[in-house]
Amino acid sequence: MRVFGSVWTLFTGSIFIGLGVCVGNVITPGYIKNNFPKQIGLMTGVFAVSMNLTAALASGYSVSLGEWTGYGWRGSLGIWLVITLLALFVVVLELLLNKSDSKQTKNFAF
């Protein structure tokens, strides 16, 4: 939404980004705990490092991507949109292919 360039799409896109960060920060630790119960620390570390590395790469390459596409900041956001859609596709595939039985219970030690 932010690519279209009006002030309202900028604010609306920013709200959606904020909501995504809020939801992701709550759901991801539970997902890691559920799918990697014996490697919670390691997987949380991998997740945190990958988020920070991606943010660093995005901030470092965004200007170059904008110049490379010829569309400035809109071209740069478009490239990141394509990468985001690919990641979303992978997440949807993982959710569809790895459905667990809802009747199955897990025993967690408290």
N, C-alpha and C positions, 0 to 999 in steps of 0.2 A: 504494500500500500504506500510505503514511503517513497517509492520510486516515481510515482506520478507527479509529485512536486508541489501540490497545493499545501497550504498550512494545515488544513483539516485532515488530509491524508497523513501528513507527518505526525500530527498528534494522535490520530487513531492508530496508526502503525506503532507508535511508541507505547500506547496503552496495551496493545496486543503483545508486544515484546515483553513488557513488564508482567503481564499475566502469565505468559509462557515461562518466564524466569521463576515467578512465584510457584506455579504448579510444578515445574520441573525440580525445584529445590526441595519440595515436599515429597514428591513421588520417587525420585531417584534413590535416596537412601533405603527406602522400603523395598524397592526393586532389587537393589544390590543385596540386601539382607535376605530376601526371599530366594534369589537365584544363586547366590554364592555364600551360603551360610558359614562355610569354613574359611572363607577368604575375604571377610568383610573389610578388614583394614587395607589389604592389598588392592581390592577392586575400588574402594572409595578413593584411594590414592591415585590409581590409574585414571579414574573419572575426573578428579580434581586437576591432575596434570594435563589431561587432554583438553579440558575446558580452558585452562590458562594458556596452553600452547596455541590453541585455535584462536583465542582472543588476541594474543600477541601477533600471530601471523596475519590476522585480519587487519589489525591496526597498522602493521608494517607494509602490507602489500596493497591496501585499498587504493591509495593514490596512483600507484603504478598500474593497477587493473583499470582504473578509470581512464588513464591516459591511453592504455593499450586498446580499450574498446572504442575510444573516441567519444564516449558519452559522459565523461566526467564521473561524478559521484553516482549518477543513475546507472551507468554501466557497471560500476563496481558493485553496487547493491544487487544488480541483476545477476552477476556472477555468483555472489554469495547466496542468492535465492536458489539458483540451480543446485548448488552444493547442499543447501538445506533441504530441498525437495528430494534429492537422492538419499539423504540421511533419513528423512521421513518415510521414504519407500522401504528402506531396510528395517526400520522399527515396525512398520505395519506388517511386513513379511514375517518378522520374528514373532509378533503377537499372533498372527494367524497360524503359523506352522508349529509353534510351541505351546499350544493351549494345554493347560494342565487340567486334570480332572477336578472339578469344583468340590467333589465330595471327599477328596483326599485331604487329610489333615497332617500337619507337620508338628512334631514335638520339639518345642524350644525349651531349653533350660533357662530358668530365670534365676 
